[in-house]
Amino acid sequence: MAARAAAEEVRYYPVPEGAGPHDVAPAPDGSVWYTAQGQGALGRLDPDTGAVEQITLGDGSAPHSVIVGPDGAAWVTDGGLNAIVRVDPETEAVKAFPLPEGYGYANLNTGSFDKDGRLWFTGQEGIYGRLDPASGKVDVWNAPRGRGPYGITTTPSGEVYYASLAGNHIARIDVSIGEASPIDPPTADQGARRVWSDSKGRIWVSEWNSGQVRLACSIRQQMIGAAGSCPETSHRPMPSMSMNATRSGSPISARTPSSASTRKRRPSRASRPTATTPTCASSTGAPARYGARSPVPTALS
């Protein structure tokens, strides 16, 4: 009973009033990054002491998500700056990588690194993109069904998928050419919001409108239209989540990083998310059509 009580213990850490913490990411040194969306800053929490500091990201900043990259730095999708922002964990230098010139407000949401160290990201206004940290080049593609791209994930084998909240689907990105192929879950208007890959490469989706957590058992089988089972679970796969590869055209022109500013740093340790019971459903799915859009949910934060 004591072990169970310890496992269920919940601790709360206050942050500056008005910070509006949105996403969190445990850092390698044990501290925890969080996006202070309400104050245009990236926060750093020491879970051992509760100490917090915030790093200002720039005028107009409204950071959405933060992840830790292969370089150990914090990488932020900043909707206010319309840029990807890197924060050095040692010097706390801030470097922004804006979207291409002339590209409008994208409502940037989340990011995920592929196996080659490139950062893929989403924007709810209807884009997804890629940043190459080595060159600073940013490419942007129009999403095949317009508004909605939100969560994004990379599988252990290197495949990248995003979820479209307003578009009610998930999509696989061919990282070699940047083409996105939508995949329709069986529940209509489900509001696929976030997407995660587990250690076996299975795709988990949180459905904002339907209130469900979905396991897409065998994406590879679904995409090629093959029948089969999910050996990792006792559930049948969705036999045919219809999907149609939709070419998004050439990427919008690229751009290099902008100016940097510096600050100081801090250490510590982190926590982890909970698990869910797998469920797979059957579906015939509707054909994916270029340009088809579903009603946009009222809350797209």
N, C-alpha and C positions, 0 to 999 in steps of 0.2 A: 504493500500500500504506500509506503514511503517513497519507493521508486516511482510509482505512478503519480503521486502528488508532485514530485519534483518535475516529472515530464510535462505536467499540465500547468506548471507555474507560468504566469504571465507577468511581465514587467513593463511598465510604461515609462517613457522618457519624454519630459517636456522639451519643446523646442521654442524658439522665439515666437511670441504672439504675432499672428498674421503671416507666418512662414508658408502655411498651406502646403505641407509636405505631400508630394504626389507619388513618387516612386523611390525605392531604396535599393542599394546594392552593397553587399558586404565586400570590404576591401581585403586584399591579401594580408595586411598587417593587423587585421582584427577590428579595425574601425568600420563604421557604416556610413556610406554616402547616402544622402537623400536630396531630392530636388525640392527646393523651397520656391514653389511656383508663384506664390503670392508676393515674394520679395525679390525675384530675379536673382536667385543665388543658388549655389550648391552647398549643402550643409554637410558637416562631418561630425559624427557622434562617437564618443568613446563610451561603449556600453559598461565598462568597468567603473567609471567615475561619473557617468552621466554628462560630462562636459561636452559642449557643442560649440562649434565655430561655423561661420558662414562665409563663403567666398563669393563676392559679387561678380556676376558674369558679364555685365554690360548694361548700358541704358536700354530699356525696353525689353529686357530679358524676361522670359516666362518659361522656364525649363519644365519639360514634361517627364522624360525618363532618364535614367542613368544606368550604365552598365560598366563593368570593369573590362578593359581590353586586354589583348595578349601582352601588351607592354606594361600592364599594371596600372595604367592611368584610368581616370574616370572619364567616360565619354557620354555626353549629354545631347539629347535631341531638344533643341530650344525653339519652341514655336514663336516666341516673341522676337528673337533675333533672326528667325528663318535660317538657322545655321546649325551645324553640328559643332559642339564645343568640346575641346579636350582640356582637362585639368590635370596638371602634373602632380602626382601624389607627394613628391619631395619638396619641390619649390612652390607648388600651387600656382604656377604660371598658367594663364588662361589663353587658349588659342582658338579662334573661331574659324570654321570652314563654311562660308555662306553658300546657299544654293546659287546656281548659275545666274548671271546678270540678266535682269529683265524678268526673272521668274517671280510670280506673285506669291502672296501669303499661302503657305502650304499646310499650316496647322500640324507641324511635325509632332510625331508621337513616340515611336519606340525604335530601338536599333538592335542589331545582332551581328556579330562577326562571323564570317565564313572561315573555312579552313585555310584560306590564303591570307588571312589577316585583313580583309576588306570589310568595312562596316556597311551593312545594308540597313535601310531605314524606311519608315512609312510617314505619310502625311495624309490626314483625313480629308483634305480638299481634293484628293484624287491622284496622289502620286506615290511612287516608291523610288528609292534611289540607292546609290552606292558611293562611298567615299574610300579612296585609296590613301591611307595615311602616309605611305611612302612618298607619293608624289603630290598629295594635296588635291588631287583631281576629284571633282564631284560630278557624277552623272545622275540625271533624273529622267524617269520614264512616266508617262501618263498611265494610270491604272486602267486595265481593259474595261472596267465597268464604272469608272468615274469615282465619286466620293466614297470614302469609307475606310481605306487602309489604316489599320490601328496596330495590333500586336504583330510581332515577328519573331521567328525562331530559326535556329540552325540545328539539323540533326547531327549525330555523331559521324555520319558518312559525308556530311558537308552540304546536304540539300537545305534550301532556304524556303520557308513558307511564311505567308502573312495572313492575318485575319482581317476581313472587311466588315466593320460594324454596320455601316449604312448599306453596304452591298449584300449582306447576309450570305457570305461565302468565305472560304479560305482559298488561297492560291499558292501554287508552287512557282518559284522563280528559277528559271534556268540561268545559273550564275555565269555561264560562259558567254551568253548573248544578252542577258537582261530581260528575256521574255517571260511574262507572267501568264500562267494557265489556271483559270478559276476552277474550283471544285465545289459542287453544291451539296451541303449537308441535307439530310432528309427532312428536317423541320423547316417549314417556310418561315420567313421573317424572324429567324432565330436570333439575329444580332450577334454574330460571331465577333467577339471583342478581343480576347487575348488567345494566344496560341503558344504551346510549349512542346518541345520534343523531349521524350524520356530517353534513358540510356540505350533503349532498343530501337530508337528511331521512330517510335509510334507518336502520333500527333494528338495532343490533348487540346481541346478547344473549350473556352468558357463562353457560354451563350447568354448575352446580356438580356435579351428580350424573353427568351423561353425559360430562363432560370435553370438551364441544364449545364452539366459538364459532359462533353462528348469525347469519346476515344475513337478516332478514325483508325481502325485496326491496321489495315494494310493499304496504305496510300499507293504504293507501287502497283499493287494488283488492281486497285480502283482505276488508276490512270490508264493502264493498258487494257482494261476491260476484262481481265482474267478472273475466273472463279477460283475459290480456294478458301482456306480457313486461316484463322489467326492462331498459329501454334503457341504464341506466348500467353493466350488467354483461352478460356473455355467457351468464348462467344463466337458466333459467326460474324464474318466481316460484312460490311455493307456491300452487296454484290455489285452495285454499279452506281456510284455517285457520279452521274454524268458530268463530263468536263470537256471543255473545248479549248485548245490552245489559241490564245488571242494575241496576235502580234501587236506590240505597243509602239512600233516604229523605232526610229533611231533616238538615242538618248539626247536630251537637251544639253546644250554646250556646257563644258566643265568650267571649274573655277578653282583658284588656289587659295591657301589660307590667308586670313587677315591678321591684324595686329595682336600682340600678346601683352598681358600684364602679369605681375607676379605677386604672390603672397606667401604665407607660411604654412606649416603642416601639423599633423596630429596622428596618434596610433589607436588600436584596440581590438574588439572582437564582435561576432555577429550571430544571427539566428537564421532559421531555415523554414521554408513553407511546409504545409501539411499535404498528405496524399489523399487520393480518392479511389473508390472502387470502380474498376473498368466497366463500361457498358458500351456495347456496340449495337447499332440498330441496322435494319435493312432499309434500303431505299432504292428507288429507280432514279430519282433525281430529275430535275428539269435540265434541258440542254442549256449550256452557257452561251449567251449571245453577247456579242460586242455592243457596248453602249447601253445595255439593259440596266436600269437602275431601280432600286427599291426606295420606298419613302425613307427620308433621313430621320433617325431618331432625334428627339428634342434635346437629349443630353449627350453631348459628344466630347466631354472633358477628358 
